[in-house]
Amino acid sequence: MNHEIKPENLAKALIAGNAMITVQSNRTGVHKTYHIYRVNDTYLRVKYGAKHGKILGNIRYVDVDPIFFSSRSDEETRAFEWLFRNQFNIKKLSEQVKLYHDGSCLRCGRRLTTPESIESGYGPKCIKHV
């Protein structure tokens, strides 16, 4: 079951450390699921699909300016690039897509069990770090 992520929370979710995010187009209903997970203190990896999906690229995260880079140009990568580019454009995100998490903590990946945790996307320990 998918749980909605508010557009204003997307930027934090993208760099949380172990996020499974589904993006659904409001216009077409088509959805794409991305797994964004921490590789080390500087890099996050972006995969399309489930945890064993294809690698699309990396997010370099230093200070406050994360950068997505990829050598791919397929549809899934272009869609993620659009999402990454517009992560702070709340109006555009609200108008064009719906965002969901799969009920797992966006930071550590553990299954969320309380209504508060499911709504925020983070467990009680992890929410203190975002």
Protein Blocks (a to p, Z undefined) as FASTA:
>chain_A
ZZdddfklmmmmmmnopaccddddfklopacddddddfblmbccddehjfklccfbdcdd
ehjlccdddfbfcfklmmmmmmmmmmmmmmlmmmmpccddehiafklopacfbfklmmno
pafklmmmZZ
